[in-house]
Amino acid sequence: MKILVPVDGSKHSTGALYTAIDIAKTKKAELYVLTVTPFLAAFDLEVSAADREKIEKSFQKGGEAVINKACDIATGEDTKVHCKAEVSSTSIPDAIIQYAEKEKVDLIVIGSKGLSPASRFRMGSVAAKVVKHSPCSVYVVKI
């Protein structure tokens, strides 16, 4: 069994990570940890090329920090872990779904909300799109 858990550093994705670890240990499954950061060229921002590059590097460093922390947690739990930092996607839900299809995962464990300020009011748009378009079952973790 293959379990994918997308992480973004939020408390909801951390909760999803711990849930995915528990399921992986119970089912003796492989755990795939993924983080996706937005590709700025897809957004119409009025910033210079130098500023755009700084922002993209900042996103990349942040994504690497998130994936490293999540993988350290998962590895410390004695599970078989595969980690990937995806840094060049124009659509975070699409990147998660495409990764799930490519790796033929059996279950996606995702937090109900992410880092968005609007996440207080509804299930996160990333989680909702993943649930709607996923090629496999999705377990949504609410904190």
Short mmCIF file of the C-alpha atoms (twelve columns), coordinates in Angstrom:
data_MODEL
# 
_entry.id   MODEL 
# 
loop_
_atom_site.group_PDB 
_atom_site.id 
_atom_site.type_symbol 
_atom_site.label_atom_id 
_atom_site.label_alt_id 
_atom_site.label_comp_id 
_atom_site.label_asym_id 
_atom_site.label_seq_id 
_atom_site.Cartn_x 
_atom_site.Cartn_y 
_atom_site.Cartn_z 
_atom_site.pdbx_PDB_model_num 
ATOM 1   C CA . MET A 1   0.000   0.000  0.000   1 
ATOM 2   C CA . LYS A 2   1.187   3.521  -0.817  1 
ATOM 3   C CA . ILE A 3   0.035   6.539  1.180   1 
ATOM 4   C CA . LEU A 4   0.593   10.128 0.042   1 
ATOM 5   C CA . VAL A 5   0.521   13.021 2.484   1 
ATOM 6   C CA . PRO A 6   0.926   16.561 1.123   1 
ATOM 7   C CA . VAL A 7   2.390   18.975 3.691   1 
ATOM 8   C CA . ASP A 8   2.577   22.768 3.781   1 
ATOM 9   C CA . GLY A 9   3.774   23.416 7.318   1 
ATOM 10  C CA . SER A 10  0.315   24.174 8.722   1 
ATOM 11  C CA . LYS A 11  -1.012  22.479 11.858  1 
ATOM 12  C CA . HIS A 12  -3.594  20.726 9.668   1 
ATOM 13  C CA . SER A 13  -0.987  19.180 7.384   1 
ATOM 14  C CA . THR A 14  1.082   18.171 10.420  1 
ATOM 15  C CA . GLY A 15  -1.997  16.438 11.841  1 
ATOM 16  C CA . ALA A 16  -2.474  14.705 8.483   1 
ATOM 17  C CA . LEU A 17  1.174   13.613 8.594   1 
ATOM 18  C CA . TYR A 18  0.761   11.974 12.000  1 
ATOM 19  C CA . THR A 19  -2.449  10.277 10.849  1 
ATOM 20  C CA . ALA A 20  -0.708  9.017  7.696   1 
ATOM 21  C CA . ILE A 21  2.183   7.701  9.808   1 
ATOM 22  C CA . ASP A 22  -0.258  5.788  12.031  1 
ATOM 23  C CA . ILE A 23  -1.994  4.270  9.007   1 
ATOM 24  C CA . ALA A 24  1.342   3.411  7.372   1 
ATOM 25  C CA . LYS A 25  2.565   1.664  10.522  1 
ATOM 26  C CA . THR A 26  -0.688  -0.271 10.902  1 
ATOM 27  C CA . LYS A 27  -0.834  -1.333 7.248   1 
ATOM 28  C CA . LYS A 28  2.949   -1.662 6.798   1 
ATOM 29  C CA . ALA A 29  2.598   0.808  3.941   1 
ATOM 30  C CA . GLU A 30  5.039   3.100  2.184   1 
ATOM 31  C CA . LEU A 31  4.620   6.772  2.998   1 
ATOM 32  C CA . TYR A 32  5.104   9.449  0.342   1 
ATOM 33  C CA . VAL A 33  5.528   12.984 1.686   1 
ATOM 34  C CA . LEU A 34  5.092   15.822 -0.802  1 
ATOM 35  C CA . THR A 35  5.185   19.589 -0.624  1 
ATOM 36  C CA . VAL A 36  4.246   21.879 -3.495  1 
ATOM 37  C CA . THR A 37  5.063   25.553 -3.789  1 
ATOM 38  C CA . PRO A 38  3.496   27.860 -6.366  1 
ATOM 39  C CA . PHE A 39  5.267   28.769 -9.596  1 
ATOM 40  C CA . LEU A 40  5.200   32.565 -9.720  1 
ATOM 41  C CA . ALA A 41  5.293   32.882 -13.498 1 
ATOM 42  C CA . ALA A 42  1.679   31.724 -13.487 1 
ATOM 43  C CA . PHE A 43  0.608   34.814 -11.538 1 
ATOM 44  C CA . ASP A 44  0.300   38.282 -13.004 1 
ATOM 45  C CA . LEU A 45  2.439   40.101 -10.463 1 
ATOM 46  C CA . GLU A 46  3.978   43.460 -11.129 1 
ATOM 47  C CA . VAL A 47  7.430   42.702 -9.771  1 
ATOM 48  C CA . SER A 48  10.819  42.871 -11.363 1 
ATOM 49  C CA . ALA A 49  12.588  39.759 -12.587 1 
ATOM 50  C CA . ALA A 50  15.081  40.060 -9.727  1 
ATOM 51  C CA . ASP A 51  12.294  40.305 -7.132  1 
ATOM 52  C CA . ARG A 52  10.453  37.393 -8.748  1 
ATOM 53  C CA . GLU A 53  13.628  35.302 -8.486  1 
ATOM 54  C CA . LYS A 54  14.050  36.224 -4.808  1 
ATOM 55  C CA . ILE A 55  10.449  35.276 -4.070  1 
ATOM 56  C CA . GLU A 56  10.783  31.958 -5.916  1 
ATOM 57  C CA . LYS A 57  13.989  31.145 -4.013  1 
ATOM 58  C CA . SER A 58  12.220  32.006 -0.771  1 
ATOM 59  C CA . PHE A 59  9.337   29.659 -1.682  1 
ATOM 60  C CA . GLN A 60  11.838  26.942 -2.600  1 
ATOM 61  C CA . LYS A 61  13.711  27.281 0.705   1 
ATOM 62  C CA . GLY A 62  10.429  27.279 2.621   1 
ATOM 63  C CA . GLY A 63  9.270   24.153 0.777   1 
ATOM 64  C CA . GLU A 64  12.551  22.399 1.482   1 
ATOM 65  C CA . ALA A 65  12.292  23.286 5.180   1 
ATOM 66  C CA . VAL A 66  8.722   21.943 5.329   1 
ATOM 67  C CA . ILE A 67  9.595   18.681 3.574   1 
ATOM 68  C CA . ASN A 68  12.740  18.174 5.654   1 
ATOM 69  C CA . LYS A 69  10.834  18.648 8.916   1 
ATOM 70  C CA . ALA A 70  8.019   16.329 7.812   1 
ATOM 71  C CA . CYS A 71  10.439  13.660 6.621   1 
ATOM 72  C CA . ASP A 72  12.410  13.861 9.852   1 
ATOM 73  C CA . ILE A 73  9.189   13.247 11.774  1 
ATOM 74  C CA . ALA A 74  8.160   10.337 9.540   1 
ATOM 75  C CA . THR A 75  11.611  8.747  9.491   1 
ATOM 76  C CA . GLY A 76  11.765  8.936  13.286  1 
ATOM 77  C CA . GLU A 77  8.557   6.882  13.388  1 
ATOM 78  C CA . ASP A 78  10.223  3.892  11.712  1 
ATOM 79  C CA . THR A 79  8.249   4.013  8.464   1 
ATOM 80  C CA . LYS A 80  9.440   3.617  4.875   1 
ATOM 81  C CA . VAL A 81  9.374   7.208  3.619   1 
ATOM 82  C CA . HIS A 82  9.792   8.814  0.208   1 
ATOM 83  C CA . CYS A 83  10.112  12.613 0.238   1 
ATOM 84  C CA . LYS A 84  9.675   15.060 -2.626  1 
ATOM 85  C CA . ALA A 85  9.673   18.835 -2.757  1 
ATOM 86  C CA . GLU A 86  7.776   19.948 -5.853  1 
ATOM 87  C CA . VAL A 87  8.609   23.582 -6.530  1 
ATOM 88  C CA . SER A 88  7.364   24.362 -9.998  1 
ATOM 89  C CA . SER A 89  3.631   23.891 -10.188 1 
ATOM 90  C CA . THR A 90  1.022   26.397 -11.269 1 
ATOM 91  C CA . SER A 91  -1.685  24.408 -9.474  1 
ATOM 92  C CA . ILE A 92  -1.042  22.812 -6.102  1 
ATOM 93  C CA . PRO A 93  -4.050  20.432 -6.252  1 
ATOM 94  C CA . ASP A 94  -3.090  19.337 -9.776  1 
ATOM 95  C CA . ALA A 95  0.484   18.661 -8.664  1 
ATOM 96  C CA . ILE A 96  -0.777  16.487 -5.793  1 
ATOM 97  C CA . ILE A 97  -3.151  14.574 -8.066  1 
ATOM 98  C CA . GLN A 98  -0.523  14.093 -10.785 1 
ATOM 99  C CA . TYR A 99  1.981   12.835 -8.224  1 
ATOM 100 C CA . ALA A 100 -0.613  10.391 -6.854  1 
ATOM 101 C CA . GLU A 101 -1.303  9.115  -10.369 1 
ATOM 102 C CA . LYS A 102 2.390   8.819  -11.230 1 
ATOM 103 C CA . GLU A 103 3.268   6.925  -8.042  1 
ATOM 104 C CA . LYS A 104 0.023   4.901  -8.110  1 
ATOM 105 C CA . VAL A 105 -0.791  5.715  -4.496  1 
ATOM 106 C CA . ASP A 106 -3.701  3.988  -2.804  1 
ATOM 107 C CA . LEU A 107 -4.621  6.699  -0.298  1 
ATOM 108 C CA . ILE A 108 -4.086  10.432 0.085   1 
ATOM 109 C CA . VAL A 109 -4.170  11.792 3.644   1 
ATOM 110 C CA . ILE A 110 -4.638  15.555 3.601   1 
ATOM 111 C CA . GLY A 111 -5.386  18.283 6.126   1 
ATOM 112 C CA . SER A 112 -8.788  19.908 5.805   1 
ATOM 113 C CA . LYS A 113 -7.241  23.368 5.737   1 
ATOM 114 C CA . GLY A 114 -3.920  24.864 4.815   1 
ATOM 115 C CA . LEU A 115 -2.096  28.112 5.277   1 
ATOM 116 C CA . SER A 116 -4.701  30.278 3.538   1 
ATOM 117 C CA . PRO A 117 -6.341  32.993 5.689   1 
ATOM 118 C CA . ALA A 118 -9.746  31.962 4.352   1 
ATOM 119 C CA . SER A 119 -9.257  28.430 5.672   1 
ATOM 120 C CA . ARG A 120 -11.064 29.331 8.897   1 
ATOM 121 C CA . PHE A 121 -14.375 29.474 7.061   1 
ATOM 122 C CA . ARG A 122 -14.408 26.422 4.811   1 
ATOM 123 C CA . MET A 123 -12.560 23.303 3.828   1 
ATOM 124 C CA . GLY A 124 -9.424  24.395 2.006   1 
ATOM 125 C CA . SER A 125 -9.703  24.743 -1.723  1 
ATOM 126 C CA . VAL A 126 -6.678  22.470 -2.200  1 
ATOM 127 C CA . ALA A 127 -8.238  19.686 -0.114  1 
ATOM 128 C CA . ALA A 128 -11.607 20.107 -1.840  1 
ATOM 129 C CA . LYS A 129 -10.066 19.849 -5.314  1 
ATOM 130 C CA . VAL A 130 -7.973  16.844 -4.329  1 
ATOM 131 C CA . VAL A 131 -11.069 15.082 -2.945  1 
ATOM 132 C CA . LYS A 132 -13.024 15.850 -6.103  1 
ATOM 133 C CA . HIS A 133 -10.390 14.821 -8.663  1 
ATOM 134 C CA . SER A 134 -8.235  12.242 -6.890  1 
ATOM 135 C CA . PRO A 135 -7.540  8.917  -8.590  1 
ATOM 136 C CA . CYS A 136 -7.738  7.152  -5.200  1 
ATOM 137 C CA . SER A 137 -9.400  7.407  -1.808  1 
ATOM 138 C CA . VAL A 138 -8.774  10.563 0.219   1 
ATOM 139 C CA . TYR A 139 -8.760  10.741 4.007   1 
ATOM 140 C CA . VAL A 140 -9.377  14.335 5.161   1 
ATOM 141 C CA . VAL A 141 -8.003  15.124 8.615   1 
ATOM 142 C CA . LYS A 142 -9.740  17.824 10.659  1 
ATOM 143 C CA . ILE A 143 -7.920  19.341 13.606  1 
# 
